[in-house]
Amino acid sequence: SKDVVGPAGAGALKRANKGDGGYGPLYQSADCPELLIPRDFRVVRLSVAGQPLKSGGGLVPNAHDGMAAFPLPNGNVRLIRNHELRDSAAVSVPIGNPALAYDQKAGGGTTSLEIAMRADGTPELVAEFVSLGGTLVNCAGGASIFAGGSWITCEETTEGRTRGARLQPHGYCFDVPVNSETQVAPVPIKAMGRFSHEAIAIDPITGWVYLTEDGRYNPANPTAQPGSGFFRFIPNTRGVFTSGGRLQMLAVMDQPRYDATVGQVPFAKIRVEWVDIADPDPASAETDAFAVMRQGLALGAAFFQRLEGCWWGDHGVYFNSTSGGDARMGQIWHYRPHGPNRGDLELIFESPGADVLESPDNICVSPRGGLVLCEDGDDDQYIRGLTTRGEIFDLVQAPALTASEFAGACFSPDGEILFFNSQGSTSSFSSTKGVTYAMWGPWNEGAL
């Protein structure tokens, strides 16, 4: 463990050692030898793509991505898991019941899992079924506490009939209730916008929804690739997302079109406000994935480099820019609202190189306050931890020969089990299979 040089104005970035936020060196797991984890922790496989679903018939779909965990009345845990399948319309087959598919030429969706605890304290998969089908490129999403709880799954594409030869327009969010024991009828939440969605986080007090967009910024051609917006959705009725509402995009006060991609100073508070998006579902979105974001830019909104995971915590929203920063290796931001239309934006971590953090994607906040960061990088893949003091450490490693991006990190309702995915391929036909894991151990010895 050593200090590493950070971006301009950051000084040295600290690595968290064992006993000071981290959990120490990583060792090969006895249960899952494809993973390295800290000593005194255990990890087991719960579900593997291509194997029979535990209930409901069919096979476990590939491309395991975003996920959240919820309590069930019987004391078990409900996981709802995304499948970021990108098969072309020519070969796509809906998962689950075709009669309930949103689009017969789209293979993405969600599965719902039920996890029980054995007498020896080991988690066990007891049920698993398709809960949403016929959507496309379901990358991330977020948990809702309203109406008994639900997972809002998000599509990371705006393909449709014109672009992609699909039967339905895509680029929307869909609500999957926790208490559903069968596949749900898909209803797109169009007021949340049609763009390349990534994740959402919901303010539990106001019910306002924060959304990230995965769009690239190309400084050599910003017209073609203008970057990502950070959005907010205010529903007309609290907790009822299909009731309509206002979509807005974050802007920096007195600095129109603020470039947050490079040149940032960690821990500097940036005063921000919100601008309204007049048309969250423009027809042009099908051929221009930036159609919604461009409306915000025209009003002076800020832009980022590829926003991905977000999670509510510390009275605000943590969110990742997967390739932002001077080294293009990733940024971790925090937005905290102050009143109905203003707030503070703060860069809490920026990676100086791939050996520290490479391409953070999904994110979650531990019940004990630290952050879990899933990498989507090259070579070895890591799940990293970040302390509340901004110190980083390694938590899980997958060697490059077998590695697939990590995704879907979330803690069980009691905070004792970390669930996460190794994505596998985004093709239904690949031999690289997604896996859902459960990991547990002495969390109280570190920041998570």
LINFENLIN-V302489 format. One line per field, one symbol per residue. phi: phi as a letter, one per 30 degrees, with the letter a starting at -180 (. if undefined). psi: psi as a letter, one per 20 degrees, with the letter a starting at -180 (. if undefined). burial: + if it has 24 or more other ideal C-beta (glycine too) atoms within 12 Angstrom, else -. Layout:
BEGIN
phi->???
psi->???
burial->???
END
This chain:
BEGIN
phi->.adbdcdeicicdccddeibjcbidcbddddbddbcbdeicbbbdcabejddddajiicdddidbeabcbdcedjdccccbdbddcedddbdbddidedcddbdcbcdlbbccbcccdddiddbdcaaadcabicbhddblacccdhijacccbccacdaddcjhdcbdbjccbcbddddcbdcddbdcdddjcaddcbbbcddddidccbcbcbdccddadddbdjccccbccddbeicdddilccbbdbddibdhdccdbicceiddcdbbbcdcdbdbdddddcbdcedddddedcjddbbchdbdbadahiabdbccdbdjdcickbccbcbdbidbbaccbdcabddaddcabhdcdbbcdecjdccccdbcchdcbcccbddciccadcbbceedcdbedaidacdedicbccaccdiddcdcdddcdbccbbbldeddbdc
psi->prqqparpiibpppporpikhajaqqqpphhniiqprqqjqqpqphppqiqpqhqiraqpqalpcqqqqqqqhjirpppppqolpkqrhhippqqbohhjqhpikpjabqqpqpprprhjjpqppiqpqpiprjaplnfbbrpqiqliqrpoqpplqkrbggoikriqqrkrqqpoqhjpjrpqppopnhiiqnanqerqqpoighjqppqqpnqqpohimighnibqqprppoqhppinhjjrapprqpqppjmqlpojhrkqoqjppppraqqqohnimqhihhioijhghhgghhjjqrqrompdqqppqlkbppqpohkrrhikiqqpqpppqnahjrapppoipppirhigpompdqqqpqijhrqpppqmbrcqqqpqqprijkpqrpgqpoqhhjqqqqrjpqqqhijhpoqrqogaqjpijqioqqppqppramhiiai.
burial->---+-++--+--+++++---++++-+--+--+-+++++--+++++++++---++-+-+++++++++++++++---++++++++++++-+--++++++--++++-++++++++++++------++++++++++++++++++++++++--++++++++++++---+-+-+++++++++++-+--++-++++++++++++++++++---+++++++++++-------+++++++++++---+-++--++++++++----++++++-+-+---++++++++--+++--++-++++++++++--++++++++++++++--++++++++++++++++++++++-----++++++++++-+-++++++++++++++++++++++--+++++++++-+++++++++----+++++++++++-++++++++++++++---++++++++++-+-++++
END
